[in-house]
Amino acid sequence: MTTFRSLAIPEVIEVVPNRFGDERGFFSETYNAATFARGGVECTWVQDNHSLSAEPGTVRGLHLQAPPAAQDKLIRVVRGAIFDVAVDVRAGSPTYGQWVGVELSSEQWNQLFVPKGFAHGFMTITPDAEVLYKVSALYSPEHEMAIRWDDPDIGIEWPRPLSSLSGKDAVASAFRKHQPVFRYQG
């Protein structure tokens, strides 16, 4: 049975699907709309993304899209391991500016659900980490936003030193300059 575990910010949910193995290998149902709805995750997924990061210590993020192109995300690792992070950017939220993180790996077979209203990013822990993630809205460059991965006001405790960062992420804005586009609905 697929398990669902809310993290310290309860809207962010770790998901662990069953994996059935035998001498041939394994089978796993990594997403089922009815199962996820029972676990508190109801989304219509419209795009799948796949990334490969060669070097450990590669950071991708912190990314989000503003409404009306805001995205829920469901992240999983098919090779290697990452440290995956969600930052609450919902104005008025009791956890505004706080972060939660979890190691996702092909070995643990876990996933992370990151809802709208959160910035998302990850750091690779292993070489050649491959990440697959579903999003609930199409990529929209005009709605794309980024917050510094190392912003001191957020204080993410990354598991290793940085080795690689995109030029776009290197010039991301500071959290205090981020204009809130999401409101907590509590």
N, C-alpha and C positions, 0 to 999 in steps of 0.2 A: 504494500500500500504506500502510495506517495505520502510523504510527511511534509507539513508546513509549520515553520517556526518563525514567529515574529522576533525581530531583533530588538535592541534597546529603544529604537524608534519603531513603534509597532507596525507602521504602514509598510516598512521594508521587511520582506519575508524571504527566509531561506527555504528552498524547496529541494527535497531529496526524493527523486523518483526511484521506484523499485528497479533492480537490475537482476535478471534471471540468467544464470550461467550454467554451462555444462562443458563437456570436452570440446565442443565446436567453437565456443566463445560465449557471447551473451546477447540478450535481447532486453531492451528497455523502452517503455513508452514515456518519452521525455515531455510530452505535452498532450493533454486531453482536456478539452474545454469544460466538460462536466466535472471532472475531478478537480480542476483548478477553481471552478466556481464554488464548489463545496469547501475548498481551502481558503476562500476569501479573495481570489484573484479572478476578476472578470474583465477580460479585454478582448478586443478584436485586433488581431495582429495583421499588419499590412506589409511588413518588410522584414526580411531576415538579412543580417549582416554577419560577415566572417572576417576576422582579422588574424594575422600572424605577426608576432613580435619576436625577432630573432634573439635579442639580448635580454638577459635578466636585468631588472631595474628599469625597463622601458615603462614610461608613464603615458597613458592615453586619458586625457580629461583634465579637468572636470568639465563635462559638457551637459547642456540642456537645450531645449527649444522652447521658446515662448509660445503662449496661446496665439492663434488657434491651432498651432502645429505642435503643441506639447506632446511628449512621448512617455508612455509607460514602457519599461524595458524588462526583458527576461533574459538574463545572462547565464551562459554555461561555458565550461571549458572542455574541449574535446582532446586536447593534448597539453600536458604540462600543468602549471598552476599559476594563479594570479592572486593578488590581494585586491578585492573589489570594494569600492567605497560609494556610499550615498550620503549627500549633504543636504539637509533640510533648508530650502530656500523659500519657504512659505511664510510670508509676513504674518505676524500674529501667532505663529505656532509656538507652543511651549518649548519646542526643541529647535527653534530657528537658529541656524548657524552651527548646529551640532552635526556630527557625522557618526556613521556606523560603518564597520568594515568586517568582511569575512573572507577567509581563504576559500577560493573555488578551485577545484582541481578535477582532472579526469579520473583520478584515483578515488576521490570522495564522491564523485558523481552528483555533486550538489549544484544548485542554481540559485540565482538571486533575482527576486522581483523588486524593481525600483519603480515606484509610481511617479506620475506627474507631480511636479513641485519639488523635485530633488535633482541636484546636480549629480552626475555620475562620472566615475573614473576608475582606472585600475592601474596597478603596477605588476609587471610580470615578475614571478619568482624563479621560474625555470627558463632555460633557453627554449626557443622555438615554441612558445606558448600560442595555442590556437584557441580563439574565443568565438563563439557563435552567440548572437543575441537577436531577439525578436523586438520589434518596436510597433507601437500602436498608431503612429502617424509617419507619413513619408518624410524623408530628409528634406529640410527646407532651409537653404542658406540664409534667406532673409530673416528667419526666426531663430537662428542658431546663436547661442551664447556660450561663453566659457569663463570660468573662474580659475585663478591660479591654483595649481596643484599643491603648492607649498605655502599657501596663504597662512600667515601667523595667527590671524583672527579665527581661523578654523582649527588649525593645529593637528592635522592628520598625522598619525604616527605610522609612516610608511615602513615596511619591513626591511628595506635595504637602501643603499645610496642610489641616486638617480644615475642611469647610464645613457638614456636616450629620451628625447622629447621633441615633438614636432615644433616647427617655427611658429605655427599658429598658437599652440599651447604655451610656448615660451613668452608670448606677449598677451596672454589672457589677463583680464582685469582683476583687481583686488576685490575681495568679498565686500569690503565697505563701500566700494564704488558701484557694486552690482545694484541695479535698479530692480527691486522686487516686482515680479510680474505674476506671482502666485499669492493667493490669500488662503490662510488656514481656514478650513470649513468646520473644524472641531465639532 
